[in-house]
Amino acid sequence: MQFYKLVRDNIPDIITKNGRIPIFHTAEAEEFEFALLKKLREEADEFIENPSEEDLADVLEVIYTIYKVKGYNPDDIEEKRKEKLKVRGGYVKRIILDKTE
């Protein structure tokens, strides 16, 4: 079976314990960043298809890893989120913009 996708760190060990042989490599920085973006889309799609806490946790794990790779400070990101919330609001009112005239 062929995958070529980013997997969690313990997956090769789990595959081995299940009697299979994992063939993998460690991504260089540029490949890793690209793979993370693909993984974010994959996990978001899975959450859309099956909205569960587990799938949302997978999305968050990818986001936390992106924080680290990009050198982002989670507190700074949270501050930016709060600033946008204050100025533009959140999504609580469930507004769907149909068009403007």
C-alpha positions as CSV (number, residue, x, y, z in Angstrom):
1,M,0.0,0.0,0.0
2,Q,1.4,3.4,-0.9
3,F,0.6,6.6,1.0
4,Y,3.1,9.4,0.8
5,K,1.5,11.4,3.5
6,L,2.5,13.0,6.9
7,V,1.6,10.7,9.8
8,R,1.9,11.0,13.5
9,D,5.2,10.2,15.1
10,N,4.2,6.8,16.6
11,I,2.6,5.4,13.4
12,P,5.7,3.5,12.2
13,D,6.0,1.7,15.6
14,I,2.3,0.9,15.5
15,I,2.6,-0.5,11.9
16,T,5.6,-2.6,13.0
17,K,3.7,-4.0,16.1
18,N,0.9,-5.0,13.7
19,G,3.3,-7.2,11.7
20,R,3.9,-4.9,8.8
21,I,7.0,-3.0,7.6
22,P,6.8,0.8,7.4
23,I,8.8,2.4,4.7
24,F,9.2,6.1,5.5
25,H,11.6,9.1,5.5
26,T,12.1,12.2,7.6
27,A,11.0,15.3,5.7
28,E,13.3,18.2,5.2
29,A,11.9,21.6,6.2
30,E,10.3,22.6,2.9
31,E,8.7,19.2,2.3
32,F,7.5,19.2,5.9
33,E,5.8,22.6,5.6
34,F,4.1,21.5,2.4
35,A,3.0,18.2,4.0
36,L,1.6,20.0,7.0
37,L,-0.6,22.1,4.8
38,K,-1.8,19.0,3.0
39,K,-2.4,17.4,6.4
40,L,-4.4,20.4,7.6
41,R,-6.7,20.1,4.6
42,E,-7.0,16.4,5.1
43,E,-7.9,16.7,8.8
44,A,-10.3,19.6,8.1
45,D,-12.0,17.5,5.4
46,E,-12.3,14.6,7.8
47,F,-13.9,16.9,10.4
48,I,-16.4,18.2,7.8
49,E,-17.3,14.7,6.9
50,N,-17.6,13.5,10.5
51,P,-17.8,16.4,12.9
52,S,-16.5,14.9,16.1
53,E,-14.3,16.0,19.0
54,E,-11.6,13.5,17.9
55,D,-11.5,14.9,14.3
56,L,-11.4,18.4,15.7
57,A,-8.5,17.4,18.0
58,D,-6.6,16.2,14.9
59,V,-7.1,19.6,13.2
60,L,-5.8,21.3,16.3
61,E,-2.7,19.0,16.5
62,V,-1.8,20.1,13.0
63,I,-2.3,23.7,13.8
64,Y,-0.1,23.4,16.9
65,T,2.6,21.8,14.8
66,I,2.3,24.7,12.3
67,Y,2.8,27.1,15.3
68,K,6.1,25.4,16.1
69,V,7.4,25.1,12.5
70,K,6.6,28.7,11.6
71,G,7.9,30.0,15.0
72,Y,4.5,31.5,15.8
73,N,3.8,32.2,19.4
74,P,0.4,30.7,20.4
75,D,-0.3,33.7,22.7
76,D,0.3,36.1,19.8
77,I,-2.1,34.1,17.6
78,E,-4.7,34.2,20.4
79,E,-4.3,37.9,20.8
80,K,-4.8,38.4,17.0
81,R,-7.9,36.2,17.2
82,K,-9.3,38.3,20.1
83,E,-8.5,41.5,18.2
84,K,-10.4,40.3,15.1
85,L,-13.3,39.1,17.3
86,K,-13.5,42.6,18.9
87,V,-13.5,44.4,15.5
88,R,-15.2,42.0,13.2
89,G,-17.1,39.7,15.6
90,G,-17.3,36.0,15.7
91,Y,-19.7,33.6,14.1
92,V,-22.2,33.3,17.0
93,K,-25.0,35.2,15.1
94,R,-24.8,32.7,12.2
95,I,-25.0,35.4,9.5
96,I,-24.8,34.2,5.9
97,L,-24.1,37.0,3.5
98,D,-26.1,36.5,0.4
99,K,-25.0,39.5,-1.6
100,T,-24.4,43.2,-1.5
101,E,-26.0,46.0,-3.5
